[in-house]
Amino acid sequence: MACRYYDDLVVGKLQKWFSVNQKVRVLKPDETKRFFEMTADDNNDTKFKLPLITVARSTDVEIELNIKNLKSFSGLPLYADAEKTVQLNVIPIKLSYQIDIYTKTFEEADEYLRELLFKLINNPKLVISIPYNDSDYQHVAYLRVLNSVNDTSSISERLFPGQFTRWTIQLELQDGFLFSVPYRQNWKLYLDDLECLPVQYMSCLDVKEELPDTIVEERSPFDIEGPFTAEPDSKHKELE
Protein backbone atom coordinates (compact mmCIF):
# COMPACT_ATOMS: atom_id res chain seq x y z
CA MET A 1 0.00 0.00 0.00
CA ALA A 2 3.08 2.26 -0.22
CA CYS A 3 3.09 2.84 3.55
CA ARG A 4 6.75 1.84 3.44
CA TYR A 5 7.66 5.39 2.41
CA TYR A 6 6.48 6.62 5.80
CA ASP A 7 8.38 3.75 7.46
CA ASP A 8 11.59 4.85 5.77
CA LEU A 9 11.09 8.46 6.91
CA VAL A 10 10.52 7.47 10.55
CA VAL A 11 13.55 5.15 10.60
CA GLY A 12 15.70 7.70 8.75
CA LYS A 13 14.83 10.38 11.31
CA LEU A 14 15.90 8.10 14.19
CA GLN A 15 19.08 7.01 12.43
CA LYS A 16 20.03 10.63 11.82
CA TRP A 17 19.50 11.53 15.47
CA PHE A 18 21.62 8.63 16.73
CA SER A 19 24.25 8.72 13.98
CA VAL A 20 26.69 10.33 16.41
CA ASN A 21 26.32 7.40 18.79
CA GLN A 22 27.61 4.48 16.75
CA LYS A 23 26.60 2.01 19.45
CA VAL A 24 22.85 2.42 18.81
CA ARG A 25 21.31 0.44 15.96
CA VAL A 26 17.82 1.26 14.61
CA LEU A 27 15.78 -1.58 13.08
CA LYS A 28 13.18 -1.01 10.36
CA PRO A 29 9.65 -2.49 10.74
CA ASP A 30 10.46 -5.50 8.55
CA GLU A 31 13.68 -6.10 10.49
CA THR A 32 11.79 -5.76 13.78
CA LYS A 33 9.37 -8.47 12.66
CA ARG A 34 12.25 -10.88 12.03
CA PHE A 35 13.87 -9.77 15.28
CA PHE A 36 10.93 -11.07 17.34
CA GLU A 37 11.06 -14.40 15.51
CA MET A 38 14.57 -15.07 16.80
CA THR A 39 15.42 -16.87 20.03
CA ALA A 40 18.25 -15.50 22.10
CA ASP A 41 21.14 -17.84 22.74
CA ASP A 42 23.76 -17.35 25.43
CA ASN A 43 26.53 -18.67 23.19
CA ASN A 44 25.43 -17.55 19.74
CA ASP A 45 23.79 -14.13 19.98
CA THR A 46 26.15 -11.73 18.26
CA LYS A 47 23.83 -10.31 15.56
CA PHE A 48 21.94 -7.92 17.86
CA LYS A 49 23.70 -6.03 20.61
CA LEU A 50 22.43 -3.51 23.11
CA PRO A 51 21.58 -0.64 23.05
CA LEU A 52 19.00 -1.19 20.32
CA ILE A 53 15.99 0.74 18.99
CA THR A 54 13.25 -1.00 17.01
CA VAL A 55 10.44 0.55 14.95
CA ALA A 56 7.22 -1.40 14.38
CA ARG A 57 4.08 -0.37 12.51
CA SER A 58 0.63 -1.71 13.23
CA THR A 59 -0.69 -4.02 10.54
CA ASP A 60 -4.02 -2.17 10.69
CA VAL A 61 -4.21 0.85 8.38
CA GLU A 62 -7.15 3.13 9.12
CA ILE A 63 -8.69 4.63 5.98
CA GLU A 64 -10.34 7.91 6.92
CA LEU A 65 -13.07 8.08 4.31
CA ASN A 66 -15.16 10.41 6.51
CA ILE A 67 -12.61 13.20 6.01
CA LYS A 68 -13.59 15.40 3.07
CA ASN A 69 -10.56 16.32 1.00
CA LEU A 70 -10.76 18.00 -2.39
CA LYS A 71 -7.76 16.01 -3.67
CA SER A 72 -9.64 12.79 -2.86
CA PHE A 73 -12.47 13.62 -5.26
CA SER A 74 -11.31 16.05 -7.95
CA GLY A 75 -7.53 15.61 -7.72
CA LEU A 76 -4.87 18.31 -7.75
CA PRO A 77 -3.33 19.21 -11.14
CA LEU A 78 0.46 19.25 -10.79
CA TYR A 79 1.47 19.92 -14.40
CA ALA A 80 -0.35 20.44 -17.67
CA ASP A 81 0.57 20.97 -21.30
CA ALA A 82 -1.28 20.69 -24.59
CA GLU A 83 -1.22 16.88 -24.52
CA LYS A 84 -1.72 15.75 -20.91
CA THR A 85 -2.28 16.76 -17.30
CA VAL A 86 -0.44 15.19 -14.36
CA GLN A 87 -2.95 14.87 -11.52
CA LEU A 88 -2.44 14.04 -7.82
CA ASN A 89 -5.09 11.88 -6.15
CA VAL A 90 -5.02 10.98 -2.44
CA ILE A 91 -6.73 8.75 0.13
CA PRO A 92 -6.45 9.86 3.79
CA ILE A 93 -4.96 7.20 6.11
CA LYS A 94 -3.81 6.92 9.72
CA LEU A 95 -0.79 4.83 10.75
CA SER A 96 0.32 3.75 14.23
CA TYR A 97 3.97 3.17 15.16
CA GLN A 98 5.74 1.71 18.17
CA ILE A 99 9.32 2.52 19.14
CA ASP A 100 11.08 0.25 21.63
CA ILE A 101 14.34 1.16 23.37
CA TYR A 102 16.43 -1.80 24.59
CA THR A 103 19.37 -1.31 26.97
CA LYS A 104 21.22 -3.37 29.54
CA THR A 105 20.54 -1.05 32.48
CA PHE A 106 17.58 1.01 33.62
CA GLU A 107 19.66 4.20 33.87
CA GLU A 108 20.82 3.91 30.26
CA ALA A 109 17.27 3.33 29.00
CA ASP A 110 16.03 6.29 31.02
CA GLU A 111 18.52 8.64 29.31
CA TYR A 112 17.71 7.37 25.81
CA LEU A 113 13.99 7.75 26.52
CA ARG A 114 14.43 11.35 27.69
CA GLU A 115 16.49 12.27 24.64
CA LEU A 116 14.13 10.58 22.20
CA LEU A 117 10.99 12.18 23.63
CA PHE A 118 12.46 15.67 23.29
CA LYS A 119 13.42 15.01 19.68
CA LEU A 120 10.06 13.48 18.69
CA ILE A 121 7.94 16.19 20.32
CA ASN A 122 10.04 19.11 19.06
CA ASN A 123 10.66 17.70 15.56
CA PRO A 124 7.45 15.91 14.48
CA LYS A 125 7.53 16.84 10.77
CA LEU A 126 7.99 14.26 8.01
CA VAL A 127 8.45 15.42 4.40
CA ILE A 128 7.60 12.74 1.86
CA SER A 129 8.50 13.06 -1.84
CA ILE A 130 5.91 11.41 -4.08
CA PRO A 131 7.87 8.93 -6.23
CA TYR A 132 5.30 8.33 -8.98
CA ASN A 133 5.67 9.60 -12.59
CA ASP A 134 8.52 11.96 -11.66
CA SER A 135 6.02 14.32 -10.03
CA ASP A 136 8.56 16.01 -7.68
CA TYR A 137 5.64 16.79 -5.34
CA GLN A 138 6.27 16.89 -1.58
CA HIS A 139 3.80 16.34 1.22
CA VAL A 140 4.23 17.13 4.92
CA ALA A 141 2.94 14.75 7.61
CA TYR A 142 3.46 14.76 11.37
CA LEU A 143 4.26 12.26 14.12
CA ARG A 144 2.30 12.66 17.34
CA VAL A 145 3.53 11.04 20.55
CA LEU A 146 0.63 9.46 22.43
CA ASN A 147 -0.01 10.41 26.01
CA SER A 148 2.00 7.76 27.86
CA VAL A 149 5.21 5.74 27.59
CA ASN A 150 5.57 2.35 29.24
CA ASP A 151 8.26 0.22 30.81
CA THR A 152 7.69 -3.09 29.01
CA SER A 153 10.74 -4.95 30.30
CA SER A 154 8.64 -7.82 31.63
CA ILE A 155 7.80 -9.22 28.19
CA SER A 156 7.60 -12.96 27.68
CA GLU A 157 9.99 -13.02 24.68
CA ARG A 158 13.54 -13.91 25.57
CA LEU A 159 15.24 -11.54 23.16
CA PHE A 160 18.64 -11.21 24.82
CA PRO A 161 20.65 -13.33 27.25
CA GLY A 162 20.57 -11.95 30.76
CA GLN A 163 18.58 -8.94 31.96
CA PHE A 164 17.59 -5.91 29.86
CA THR A 165 15.31 -2.88 30.07
CA ARG A 166 12.76 -1.87 27.45
CA TRP A 167 10.81 1.37 27.15
CA THR A 168 7.95 1.65 24.65
CA ILE A 169 6.75 4.82 22.88
CA GLN A 170 3.49 4.87 20.87
CA LEU A 171 3.22 7.22 17.88
CA GLU A 172 0.47 8.19 15.47
CA LEU A 173 0.97 9.54 11.95
CA GLN A 174 -1.24 12.53 11.19
CA ASP A 175 -2.03 14.00 7.75
CA GLY A 176 -1.00 10.76 6.08
CA PHE A 177 -2.18 9.87 2.57
CA LEU A 178 -1.91 7.20 -0.05
CA PHE A 179 -0.93 8.83 -3.34
CA SER A 180 -1.64 8.24 -6.99
CA VAL A 181 -0.26 10.41 -9.82
CA PRO A 182 -1.98 9.41 -13.09
CA TYR A 183 -1.73 11.05 -16.49
CA ARG A 184 -4.95 12.52 -17.86
CA GLN A 185 -5.33 13.11 -21.60
CA ASN A 186 -6.31 16.63 -22.60
CA TRP A 187 -8.93 17.35 -25.26
CA LYS A 188 -8.60 20.07 -27.87
CA LEU A 189 -11.45 22.21 -29.16
CA TYR A 190 -10.93 23.89 -32.57
CA LEU A 191 -12.99 27.01 -33.28
CA ASP A 192 -13.13 26.26 -36.99
CA ASP A 193 -15.39 23.33 -36.21
CA LEU A 194 -17.83 25.57 -34.35
CA GLU A 195 -18.61 28.10 -37.10
CA CYS A 196 -21.44 26.00 -38.50
CA LEU A 197 -23.35 26.00 -35.18
CA PRO A 198 -26.38 28.30 -34.73
CA VAL A 199 -25.85 31.47 -32.73
CA GLN A 200 -28.00 30.34 -29.78
CA TYR A 201 -25.56 27.45 -29.11
CA MET A 202 -22.43 29.63 -29.18
CA SER A 203 -23.14 31.27 -25.80
CA CYS A 204 -23.14 27.86 -24.12
CA LEU A 205 -19.57 27.22 -25.27
CA ASP A 206 -18.15 30.45 -23.81
CA VAL A 207 -16.21 31.25 -26.99
CA LYS A 208 -18.11 34.36 -27.98
CA GLU A 209 -15.16 36.76 -27.80
CA GLU A 210 -12.93 34.54 -29.94
CA LEU A 211 -15.38 34.16 -32.87
CA PRO A 212 -15.76 36.62 -35.78
CA ASP A 213 -18.43 39.30 -35.49
CA THR A 214 -20.27 37.76 -38.40
CA ILE A 215 -20.85 34.61 -36.38
CA VAL A 216 -21.77 36.00 -32.95
CA GLU A 217 -23.40 39.38 -32.64
CA GLU A 218 -25.27 41.32 -30.00
CA ARG A 219 -29.02 41.13 -30.50
CA SER A 220 -31.86 42.93 -28.82
CA PRO A 221 -34.57 40.78 -27.23
CA PHE A 222 -37.02 42.33 -29.70
CA ASP A 223 -34.96 41.14 -32.66
CA ILE A 224 -35.75 37.50 -31.88
CA GLU A 225 -38.05 36.03 -34.48
CA GLY A 226 -41.40 35.05 -33.10
CA PRO A 227 -45.14 35.64 -33.30
CA PHE A 228 -45.29 38.87 -31.26
CA THR A 229 -48.76 40.41 -31.10
CA ALA A 230 -47.62 43.96 -30.26
CA GLU A 231 -45.02 46.40 -31.48
CA PRO A 232 -42.03 47.14 -29.17
CA ASP A 233 -43.40 50.61 -28.19
CA SER A 234 -46.82 49.31 -27.29
CA LYS A 235 -45.16 46.37 -25.47
CA HIS A 236 -43.37 48.77 -23.13
CA LYS A 237 -46.58 50.63 -22.45
CA GLU A 238 -48.33 47.44 -21.48
CA LEU A 239 -45.56 46.51 -19.05
CA GLU A 240 -45.72 49.94 -17.44
C-alpha positions as a printed Julia matrix, in Angstrom:
240×3 Matrix{Float64}:
   0.0     0.0     0.0
   3.08    2.26   -0.22
   3.09    2.84    3.55
   6.75    1.84    3.44
   7.66    5.39    2.41
   6.48    6.62    5.8
   8.38    3.75    7.46
  11.59    4.85    5.77
  11.09    8.46    6.91
  10.52    7.47   10.55
  13.55    5.15   10.6
  15.7     7.7     8.75
  14.83   10.38   11.31
  15.9     8.1    14.19
  19.08    7.01   12.43
  20.03   10.63   11.82
  19.5    11.53   15.47
  21.62    8.63   16.73
  24.25    8.72   13.98
  26.69   10.33   16.41
  26.32    7.4    18.79
  27.61    4.48   16.75
  26.6     2.01   19.45
  22.85    2.42   18.81
  21.31    0.44   15.96
  17.82    1.26   14.61
  15.78   -1.58   13.08
  13.18   -1.01   10.36
   9.65   -2.49   10.74
  10.46   -5.5     8.55
  13.68   -6.1    10.49
  11.79   -5.76   13.78
   9.37   -8.47   12.66
  12.25  -10.88   12.03
  13.87   -9.77   15.28
  10.93  -11.07   17.34
  11.06  -14.4    15.51
  14.57  -15.07   16.8
  15.42  -16.87   20.03
  18.25  -15.5    22.1
  21.14  -17.84   22.74
  23.76  -17.35   25.43
  26.53  -18.67   23.19
  25.43  -17.55   19.74
  23.79  -14.13   19.98
  26.15  -11.73   18.26
  23.83  -10.31   15.56
  21.94   -7.92   17.86
  23.7    -6.03   20.61
  22.43   -3.51   23.11
  21.58   -0.64   23.05
  19.0    -1.19   20.32
  15.99    0.74   18.99
  13.25   -1.0    17.01
  10.44    0.55   14.95
   7.22   -1.4    14.38
   4.08   -0.37   12.51
   0.63   -1.71   13.23
  -0.69   -4.02   10.54
  -4.02   -2.17   10.69
  -4.21    0.85    8.38
  -7.15    3.13    9.12
  -8.69    4.63    5.98
 -10.34    7.91    6.92
 -13.07    8.08    4.31
 -15.16   10.41    6.51
 -12.61   13.2     6.01
 -13.59   15.4     3.07
 -10.56   16.32    1.0
 -10.76   18.0    -2.39
  -7.76   16.01   -3.67
  -9.64   12.79   -2.86
 -12.47   13.62   -5.26
 -11.31   16.05   -7.95
  -7.53   15.61   -7.72
  -4.87   18.31   -7.75
  -3.33   19.21  -11.14
   0.46   19.25  -10.79
   1.47   19.92  -14.4
  -0.35   20.44  -17.67
   0.57   20.97  -21.3
  -1.28   20.69  -24.59
  -1.22   16.88  -24.52
  -1.72   15.75  -20.91
  -2.28   16.76  -17.3
  -0.44   15.19  -14.36
  -2.95   14.87  -11.52
  -2.44   14.04   -7.82
  -5.09   11.88   -6.15
  -5.02   10.98   -2.44
  -6.73    8.75    0.13
  -6.45    9.86    3.79
  -4.96    7.2     6.11
  -3.81    6.92    9.72
  -0.79    4.83   10.75
   0.32    3.75   14.23
   3.97    3.17   15.16
   5.74    1.71   18.17
   9.32    2.52   19.14
  11.08    0.25   21.63
  14.34    1.16   23.37
  16.43   -1.8    24.59
  19.37   -1.31   26.97
  21.22   -3.37   29.54
  20.54   -1.05   32.48
  17.58    1.01   33.62
  19.66    4.2    33.87
  20.82    3.91   30.26
  17.27    3.33   29.0
  16.03    6.29   31.02
  18.52    8.64   29.31
  17.71    7.37   25.81
  13.99    7.75   26.52
  14.43   11.35   27.69
  16.49   12.27   24.64
  14.13   10.58   22.2
  10.99   12.18   23.63
  12.46   15.67   23.29
  13.42   15.01   19.68
  10.06   13.48   18.69
   7.94   16.19   20.32
  10.04   19.11   19.06
  10.66   17.7    15.56
   7.45   15.91   14.48
   7.53   16.84   10.77
   7.99   14.26    8.01
   8.45   15.42    4.4
   7.6    12.74    1.86
   8.5    13.06   -1.84
   5.91   11.41   -4.08
   7.87    8.93   -6.23
   5.3     8.33   -8.98
   5.67    9.6   -12.59
   8.52   11.96  -11.66
   6.02   14.32  -10.03
   8.56   16.01   -7.68
   5.64   16.79   -5.34
   6.27   16.89   -1.58
   3.8    16.34    1.22
   4.23   17.13    4.92
   2.94   14.75    7.61
   3.46   14.76   11.37
   4.26   12.26   14.12
   2.3    12.66   17.34
   3.53   11.04   20.55
   0.63    9.46   22.43
  -0.01   10.41   26.01
   2.0     7.76   27.86
   5.21    5.74   27.59
   5.57    2.35   29.24
   8.26    0.22   30.81
   7.69   -3.09   29.01
  10.74   -4.95   30.3
   8.64   -7.82   31.63
   7.8    -9.22   28.19
   7.6   -12.96   27.68
   9.99  -13.02   24.68
  13.54  -13.91   25.57
  15.24  -11.54   23.16
  18.64  -11.21   24.82
  20.65  -13.33   27.25
  20.57  -11.95   30.76
  18.58   -8.94   31.96
  17.59   -5.91   29.86
  15.31   -2.88   30.07
  12.76   -1.87   27.45
  10.81    1.37   27.15
   7.95    1.65   24.65
   6.75    4.82   22.88
   3.49    4.87   20.87
   3.22    7.22   17.88
   0.47    8.19   15.47
   0.97    9.54   11.95
  -1.24   12.53   11.19
  -2.03   14.0     7.75
  -1.0    10.76    6.08
  -2.18    9.87    2.57
  -1.91    7.2    -0.05
  -0.93    8.83   -3.34
  -1.64    8.24   -6.99
  -0.26   10.41   -9.82
  -1.98    9.41  -13.09
  -1.73   11.05  -16.49
  -4.95   12.52  -17.86
  -5.33   13.11  -21.6
  -6.31   16.63  -22.6
  -8.93   17.35  -25.26
  -8.6    20.07  -27.87
 -11.45   22.21  -29.16
 -10.93   23.89  -32.57
 -12.99   27.01  -33.28
 -13.13   26.26  -36.99
 -15.39   23.33  -36.21
 -17.83   25.57  -34.35
 -18.61   28.1   -37.1
 -21.44   26.0   -38.5
 -23.35   26.0   -35.18
 -26.38   28.3   -34.73
 -25.85   31.47  -32.73
 -28.0    30.34  -29.78
 -25.56   27.45  -29.11
 -22.43   29.63  -29.18
 -23.14   31.27  -25.8
 -23.14   27.86  -24.12
 -19.57   27.22  -25.27
 -18.15   30.45  -23.81
 -16.21   31.25  -26.99
 -18.11   34.36  -27.98
 -15.16   36.76  -27.8
 -12.93   34.54  -29.94
 -15.38   34.16  -32.87
 -15.76   36.62  -35.78
 -18.43   39.3   -35.49
 -20.27   37.76  -38.4
 -20.85   34.61  -36.38
 -21.77   36.0   -32.95
 -23.4    39.38  -32.64
 -25.27   41.32  -30.0
 -29.02   41.13  -30.5
 -31.86   42.93  -28.82
 -34.57   40.78  -27.23
 -37.02   42.33  -29.7
 -34.96   41.14  -32.66
 -35.75   37.5   -31.88
 -38.05   36.03  -34.48
 -41.4    35.05  -33.1
 -45.14   35.64  -33.3
 -45.29   38.87  -31.26
 -48.76   40.41  -31.1
 -47.62   43.96  -30.26
 -45.02   46.4   -31.48
 -42.03   47.14  -29.17
 -43.4    50.61  -28.19
 -46.82   49.31  -27.29
 -45.16   46.37  -25.47
 -43.37   48.77  -23.13
 -46.58   50.63  -22.45
 -48.33   47.44  -21.48
 -45.56   46.51  -19.05
 -45.72   49.94  -17.44
